[in-house]
């Protein structure tokens, strides 16, 4: 199945791979960017059939442009959401645009007669707030946002997805709504405008992460996440569905070990040291990033993606390949000088 689909946040990391795959498979794509001044550069990076791709200016914080972007679309892939490189002082800097932006896009979709709305959420909305220990999560789980140490980003993803689901249940009419919930998204980058999720590999490669705290993440490839979105747009019976998109959980030290094993001399700056928990706790007194990590020290969050694999035939490439492809692209683009 193909048709006309709006991909919000068209200059984003996942969105670029999604747009490429959609156009290659015969879809017509509308996409939003905050400013049309980005259009030429994004078109050049995507290098797809221009006749199948239209750009519209729309922002998560304003109504302008969303109706025009939705016009003629039967499908929406809502990827636009704030993803900071640091920790904001006020959590509402992330929560408000994430929540209100999703609701704004949903209202515009309903008004335009959109049939299906696929929202990019995150495992941040599923698997946080349990503290130290080994945990296993499926799509029925939700992050406990009232627990100490839950970062503004994790709060924003949880609150935005809950708000979207509540709105659809009450006001969505006939819209089929589902979410894709990726873990940390790695894979090749195309330019210096890369996702914040890639920063952890960059910091390991360039030596700015001098030791690894006892934290980790599920890892998933950006190309596989894009493919899961396409499958969710095309498959029947998606109303209310939720799909974890994750490979295996890896501690930061494991990611560092993969880089050293696979890149050889190019990974000579990658640390071999671990940070003891007590030092993270001391550092957290004055460092917001360390403070954000406190609640997850020693936690293993296994996120089960079997639902997407069984229902949609989704498959993932090895996490090691995703890590190495991330690193090599950062080196090739000169973002990291080994």
N, C-alpha and C positions, 0 to 999 in steps of 0.2 A: 504494500500500500504506500502511495505517495500522495502529496497534496501541497498546500501552501501552509507554511509554519513560521511563526514568529520565534526567533531565538533572541531573548533579551540579553543584554551585556555582551554584544558581539565582539568587543575587543579583548575579552577575557581568555584565560588559558584553556579551559575546557571548551568554551564556545567556539574557538577557532577550529579545533579538531571536529567538533560536532557539525559546524557549517560545512566543512570540507566533505565529510561523509554524506551529509544530507544531499548536497548538490550532486555529488558523484552518483548517488542512487536515484536521482531524478526529481527530488523535491524542489519547489520554489521557496526561497528563504527570504523573509523579512528579518532585519535585525536592528536592535537599538544600540546607540552609543550616546554618551552624554553630550557630545558635540560632533556635528558633522565635519568639523575640522579633522577628525580622525579617519574619515572614510577612505581617503586615497591611500593612506599608509596601511590600513587594515586590508583593503582590497589587494594591495601589492603582496602582503604576507600570505593571504589566503590563496591567491592565484587560482581562482575557480572561474566557472562560466559566469561572467558579469551579468548576462541577461537573466540569470536565475537568482540574483542577489540584489536586494534593495535595502538601503540604509534609512533609518529614521532617528531623529534626535528625541530622546526621552530620558528622564531622570527619575530615580526611585523616589525623590522627594517632591515631585510636582506632577500634576495631572497632564500637563501639556505634552502632546505628541503620542500618547499611548493609544488613543482612538485611531489615529491615522496609521500607526504601526500595525494594529490588529486588523484593520479593514481587509476583508477578503481571506482571512486566515481561518482555517478549521482547527488548527492545532497550535499550541504554545509550548515552548520549552523555556521556562523561566529560570535563567541562570544568574541574572544580575543580583548581586548581594555584596555588601561591603566586606572586604577581607583585609584587615590592616596588617602592616609589617610590625607594628608595636602594640602596646597595651594602652588604650585610651584611659584618661582619668575618669571619665564619666561613661558608664556602661551604655547609657542611652544613645551615645554617639553611634553605636552599632545596632542596638536593639530597635530603635525607632525606624531608621531607614530600611532595615531588613524586614520588619513586620509590616510597616505601612506600605513599603514598596511591593511586597507580595500581594497585599490586599488591593492596592491600586491596580496592579496588573490583572488580578482576578476580576475586579469590577469591570475593567475595560474589555476583558475577554468575554464576559457574560453579555455585555452590551453589543459586542460584535458578532455574537452567535457562535463563538468557538465551541467545538465539540469536546476537545480533550486538552487538559492542562497538566503538563509534566513539570513539577517543581524540583529544582536541585536543592536538596536540604544537605544533611551531613550526618555522619555517625556522631558528631558533636551533639546531636539531638537525641541520641540513643544511649550512649555507653559511658557517661561520666557521672561523677558524684558518688561512686561506691568506695573510693579509697583503696588502700593497699590490699593486695591479694590477686588471685587469678579469677577472672570473671568471664562469663560466656553470654553473648548478647544475640538476640534475634530482633526481627522487626516489631515485635510486640513491646519491646522495652523503650523506656523514655529516660533521658537524663534527669537527675534530681537537681534542679536549678537552685534549690534553697540550701544546698549543702555548702560548707565553707570551701573556698578555693576555686569556685567555678568562674572561669574567666568571662569577660564581656562577650567574646566571640562565641563561646559555647552557649551562653545565655541567649544570644541573639538568634542562633540557629534553632534552638529549641522553641523559643517563644514564637518565632516567625512561622515555623511549621505547624505548631498547635493552633495559632491564630488562623492560618490558611485553612486547615482542616475544619475548624469550627465554622468559619464563614461558608465554606462549601456545603456543610451539613445544613446550615440554616438558610442560606441565600443563593446557593450555587445553581439551583434549577437543575438542568440536565447536563451540566458540565461533568465529564469524567475527569477526576482528579487523582493523581498519584505522585509519589515522591521517589527520587533517587537519593540515596544517602551514602555518599562516598567517604572513605577514610582519607588519609593524607595522599594527595594526588601528585605523583611523580611521572617522569617521562621526558622526552625531548622538549626543549624550549626553542622558539623560533627567533626571538629577539631579546633585547635588554628589558623589555616590558614583560616580565615573567611573574608567575603567581607567587604569593607569599609562602605557599606550601613547599616551593623549591628552595627556599632560603636555608633550610636545615642542611641540605646537601652542599650548597654553596659555602656555608660556614665551616663545614667539615673540610671541604677541599682547600679553602684558602687559609686554614689554620686559625681562624678567629674563634672557633669553638675549641678551646684548649683542653677540655676534658668533657666526658659524657656523664650527665646525671642519670639516675636510674629511672628513666621514663622511656616510653616508646609509643608506637602508633601502628595501626594497620596501614599497609601500603597498597596502593592500587595505581595502575597505569592510566594516564590521561586518555590514551587511545581506547582503552577498554571502557572507561567511563562514558566517553562519547558514544561508543557502540551500544551501551546499555540504554542510553537516552533514545537512540534511534529505534531500538527494539520496543521500548515502552511507548513510543509514539505510534508504532505500526501495529502492535499486537492487539487482539480483541480482549475485552473484559478487564480493563485496567482500573475501573472505578474503585477508589479507596485503597489501592495497592501501595505498598511501601517496599523498596528494594535496597538492602544493604549492598554497597559496592566496595568490596575490600578483599585484598589478599591477606596473607598471614601477618600477624602482629610481630613487630620487630622492635627491640630495644635500640636506642641510639647507638650503643656500642656495636650491635650487630651490623647496622648500616655502615658504620665506620670500617668494620672488618671486611665487608663486601668491597668497599671502595679500594682498600689497600690490596686485597687479593686480586682484584680484576684490573686495576689501573697501573699497578707497579710503580715506577718512579713518579708518574703524574700524581700519585696520592701521597707523596712524601710528607706533606704538611698535615695529613689526617692524624688526629690524636690517637694514642694508644692508652690514654689514661681515663680513669673513672673519677667522678666527683662523689665523695661520701655524702650521705644524706644530711649530716650535721652541717656541712659547709653550705649546702643549698639553703638550709633553714636560716643560717646566719646571713647569707647573701640576700635572701628574700626580704630582710629588714630594710634594704635600701634599693633593691633592684626589682622592678615590676615583672620582668620576665621570669625571674627566679620565683617570685611570689606566686605567679600563675601556675608554676609547675608543682608547687607544694602538695596540692591535694592528690596528685597522681603518682607521687614517688612510690616505687615498688609495685605499681598496679600493672597487671597484664589484662588487656581488654581484647578477648577473642571475639571477632565480629563475624557471624555466620552468614555467608553470601549464598547459601544453597538454594534459597527461595528464588533468586534471580536466575540461577543456573537451571533449576528444574522447570520454572514457568516460562522463561524466555530463551532458554538455550544459550545463555550467556557463558562466556569462557574468559579466563584471565591469563595473561602471560606471566612467566616467573617474576617474582618481585625483584630478584637480582638483576634481571634485564632492565627493569624500569629504573632502578637505582643507577646502573652503569650508563644507560642512555641519557639520563638527566645529567650526569657528570660530564660525559663526553660532549654534549651539546653546549654546556656552560664553558668548557675549555675551547671548543671550536669557535664560539662567538666572541671569545676574548673576555668574557665576564669574569672568569677565573684564570689566573696565570699560574700554572703549576711550577 
